[in-house]
Amino acid sequence: MSLARRLYDRVRFRDADDLDNRDEEAVALFARVVASTLERYHRAEVRGVERIPKGAALYVGNHNSFAYTPDTYLFSLAAYRAHGLEAVPHGLAHGVLIGWPFVNQILTPLGAVRASHDNGERLLRAGKKVLVYPGGDVDSLRTYRDRHRLVFDGRRGYVRLALRCEVPIVPVVAAGAHRSILVLHDGRFIADAFDLGRRLRAKVWPIMLSVPWGLTVGPVFPFLPLPFKILIEILEPIHFARRGPEAADDDAYVAECAALVETRMQATLTRLSAEL
């Protein structure tokens, strides 16, 4: 391939629903960048990489610091070091964010796709590992006082996805990663008033403090993250007794499975937060 073609391939805007965007060279390069920057800056520690199973699995994490989400890259780096490309997740990214120029060109070569049940299911049935943040914008823009709390906002689609595809859930819990910004109020009332749920798929519109922007109404990016320590722990895979389409359609069973996952994750987040 010519140099011009390779450069074009690196910078072109990609279809966010294409499952074959991942570029192994891009993943290796990004791993080196994360190791030399984020890992050092946040004095990051990732525990439990030996618990990552072989084959398809659904990583479920708590979401932090809006689009910065440093724990995503730190976890992916640790998985890559320990198990190679097979363990690196395909992220399900917010449809608006992955449509942004620059964000699209960075995330899609790493394997990210537009967040949808169809894309998640196609990846899992192809034997891939998928990373989801059930709390989405509500979790990633939760208030500073809730920084040590899991905020999934009652969303259980991730459980249905795992049950339908008959794959284990692997919880990934990060503490310290939500201290890069200071969300004073989640601004849910603003999102409701301006119908942002329909317009931008946003349930919150935070009032927040960040460097260098200061006080803003609405999320801003990029910002200068504060250099707090980040601890991440990968928990034991959770295999559910019942699996398949019938289990995924059983609301009571889905709620039971979600409660199990979220209880374990919250207990871990509380424990890790106490170490910071």
Sequence and secondary structure as in RCSB ss.txt:
>XXXX:A:sequence
MSLARRLYDRVRFRDADDLDNRDEEAVALFARVVASTLERYHRAEVRGVERIPKGAALYVGNHNSFAYTPDTYLF
SLAAYRAHGLEAVPHGLAHGVLIGWPFVNQILTPLGAVRASHDNGERLLRAGKKVLVYPGGDVDSLRTYRDRHRL
VFDGRRGYVRLALRCEVPIVPVVAAGAHRSILVLHDGRFIADAFDLGRRLRAKVWPIMLSVPWGLTVGPVFPFLP
LPFKILIEILEPIHFARRGPEAADDDAYVAECAALVETRMQATLTRLSAEL
>XXXX:A:secstr
  HHHHHHHHHS   TT TT   HHHHHHHHHHHHHTHHHHTT EEE GGG  SS EEEEE   TTTT HHHHHH
HHHHHHHH GGGS EEEE TTGGGSTTHHHHHGGGT EE  HHHHHHHHHTT EEEE TTHHHHHT  GGGTTS 
  TT  HHHHHHHHHT  EEEEEEESGGGSSEEEE  HHHHHHTTHHHHHS S   EEEEBTTEEEES   S B 
     EEEE   B  SS SHHHHT HHHHHHHHHHHHHHHHHHHHHHHHH 
